[in-house]
Amino acid sequence: MQIKTIVTALVLPLLFQTGAARRHGHARHRFRSLIPATGSTSAQNATVTPVASFKCPDAGVSSPGPSDPVITIINKDSIEHTYIVERGSNSGPGAWEGGPVKVPAGGTVNFYPGAGFIGALTGPNGGGTRFEPNFAEGTTWYDADMEMGMSDATFGPTESSDPEKITGEKDCVGKANRAWSKLDPSSQKALLDSGYLEGTVGGSLKSVQMDKAAPQCVIDFLQQTAAFNAYITHGSVGGVDATLSDAIANTHTKSVQSNKFTLISYK
């Protein structure tokens, strides 16, 4: 696979890049200094329909055309969210090269990344789920990446009500808890001892988190047992799946014919 260099709006050091999504010209990568170990601690309920309380000024390229891609970012949290936007060097010449996108609590921002944009949006403040759209082709390829952090957020085509087209998780702790009771006590203890999950053996979880140092047991629990709708591991490298979790991760790259998307932050 061809390795593609990403230039971020904040000029951050590149650590490494890998993943099945590069098959579609979609560079997947993560940054050492950008994203700390982060997780999810609360449950929220909502849909992918834009329903925030007030509209904010648009962000992104100036004077976008009606056929240009747009990402409607809705912040349902009680605090402002800042999305770190990364632009791939293989993006089209009209792709946006600006800085972060700020969305106030309860606000909605239409972000216009420009024709041919290939890159990622990571929030809140670069520490949560990373959403990776590729608008360079007639088909839009996209996924959610939780390898370096997770947050309660979803991403999918605005004009579709098909849940199979939505990526990410609106309630990470709730999703993990629904799988927690499937494990025997010794497996629960091993996961709690890792420090990436907080809760009790035989009880429930209070928080979950991810970063690049997470042990395989945590990766397998979130990717396989809990079936998170995101990359928990990087997927195939050079066309080879090292683990079952890698093979499962590869299935989370989605595609649609639309270039109108909605990103909802719950927390």
N, C-alpha and C positions, 0 to 999 in steps of 0.2 A: 504493500500500500504506500502511496505517496504521502510523506509527512509535509504538512502545511504549516507555515509560521503564522501565528496570530499576533496582531498588534493591538494592544488594549488602549482604551481612552486614557488610562492612568499610567501607561508605560510600565507595566509590572514585569518582573523576571519570569520567564517561561521555565517551568520545571520539566514537564514531559507531556506528550500527547499520544493518545492511543484510542482505539475503539472501533466498533463495527460501523458506526455512522459515517466514517470517512469514505466508505464505499460509495457514498452519494455526494462526495465533495464537501462533507460536513466535518470540519476538524473539531475533535473533542479533546479538551485539555484541561489542566487545572494549575493553579498557582500557589506556590509555597507561602508567600507572604500575604496573599489576599484573603484566604479563607481559613479561619480557625475551626477547631472542632465545634460544630454547632448541631443543635437538634430541635426537636419539637416537644412541647410540654402540654399543649392544650387542645381541646376538641372544638371545632367550629362546624356550622352547617350552612351550606349555600349551594348555588348552581353556577353554571358557566354563563348565565345571562347577565349582561352588564346592568347592575342595579345599585351602584353606589349613590350616596346622597347628593353629591354635587359634581359638576364638570369643571375641570381645570384647563388651563391653556395647553394647547398641543405642544409636543416635543418632537425633535428629530429634524429631518430635512425641511427646508422651506419650500412652499408652493408645491406640495405633492399632488400628483395626478390621481384621477379616480381609479386607475388600474394599478397604482403603486401599493405595496404591502403596508398594512397598518396593524399594530398590536395595541389593543385597548387594555390598559393596565388599571385594575380596580383594587383599591386598598380597603379591605374590610376591617383592618386592625384599628386599634385606638391610638396608634402613634404613626408618625410619618415613616414611609419606607423609601429607601434609596436603592435603585437598581443600578448595578454596575453593568455597563454595556461594553462588550468586546466586539471589535470588527475584524473579521478575517482578512488577511492580505489578498486572498483570492476572491474577495467581494467585487461586485461590479463598480465601475467608476462613479456611479451616482449614490453609492451607499454612504450612510451617515458616519461621520468620524468624530462626533462630539463627545461630551462627557457624560456623567451619570444622569439618570432620570429620577427625579424626586416626585413622589406621590403622597400628598398629605393624608392624614387619617380620614377615611370616609370619602376620599376623592377618586376621580376617574381621569386618567390622562390618555389621550390618543398619541401613541408614539409611532412616528413614521420613519422606519429605518432606511428607506430608499430602495430603489430597484436593485436587485442583485445582492442584497445584504446576506452575508453568511457570518454568523457569530453567535453571541450568547447574551442573555440577561440573567444576572444573579442578584437575588435580594433575600431578605433585607440587608442592606449595607454590605453586600458581597459574601455574606456568611450562610446563606440558605440554599434552597434548591436552585440549580442552574438550568435554565431552559435554552435550548440550542436550535434555533430555526435556520433553515437554508432556503432562501428565497431566490436563488440564482437560476432555477429551472422552472419550467411550467408547473411541475409538481413540487410542492413544498414538503421537504423532509424536516422532521423535528423530533426532539426527545427531551426528557427530564433526566438530569444527572444529580445524584445525591452522594457521589463518592467523597466529596470534600465538605459536605454540609447538607442539612435538610431543613426545610421549613414547610409550613402548611400552605401550599399554593398549588394551583392547577393551571394548565395551559392547553389550549385547543382551538380549533376553528370556530369562529364566532357564529357562523351560519349553520352549524351542525348540532343536532341534539343527541348524536350517537355517543354513548358513554365510552365506546371502544376508541374513539378519536381523542379522548382526553388523556393527558399525561400528567404525572405528579400526583400528590396526595393532599386532600384538604384537611386531613386529620391523621397525622403520622402516628401519634400515640394510640389513637383509637384503632387504627389498622393493625398496629403491633399487638395490642391487647387482644384482638379477636383471634390471634394465632398463639398467644401465650399459653392458653390452657391446653394446647395440643402437645406441649412439651412435658417430658418427665421431670421430676424435681432436680435430678443431677444436671440436666441440660439447662434448666432455668438458673441454677446456681452458677454454672460456668459462664453464662451470659452476663449475669449480674456482677460476677467477679472481674469481668473484663473492664468495667467502668464505663461502658458505652450505653448501658441500660440501667435505669434506676427503678426499683420496685421491690417486690417480695416474692419469695418462692411460695407457690400455691396461692398467691394473691393476684395483684395486678401491677402494671407498669405505670410509672409516673412521668418518665421521660425517656427518649431515645436520641442518640446522636451518631454522627459519622465523621470520619476524616480518613486520610490516606493510611494511617497506622492501625486502623481497625483490624482485629484478628479475624481469621476466616470464619469462626463460629458466628460472629456478629453479621458478617456479610451473608452467610448462608441463611441465617434466620430471617433477615430482612428481605433478601432476594428470593428465597425459595419458600420458606414456611409462611411468612407474612405476605409474600407476593406483592411487594411494593411496586407501583406502576412507574418505575424509573430504573436507571442504571445505578445499582449499588456497587457493582464492580465494573471494570472497564470493558468487559466483553472480550471478543476475540482480538488477538494480536497476530498479525501476519496470517490471518485466516484460520488460526488455531485457537480452539477453546480449551483452556487449561483445566477448567472445572465446570461442573453443571451450572453453577451460578453464572459463569461467563456466557454459556449458551443461552440461558434464560435472559440475561441482560440484553443480548443481541436482538431479542424480539421486541424491545421497547422503542426502537426507532419506528416512527409512524410517518405516514404520508397522506396528503390530500391535494386536491386540485385548487383549493382556495388559498389566497394569501392574506385573508382577513382573520386575525387571531385575537383571542381574549386571554389575558393572564390575570388570575385572581389571587391576591394575597389574603389569607385569613389570619395569619399570625407570623 
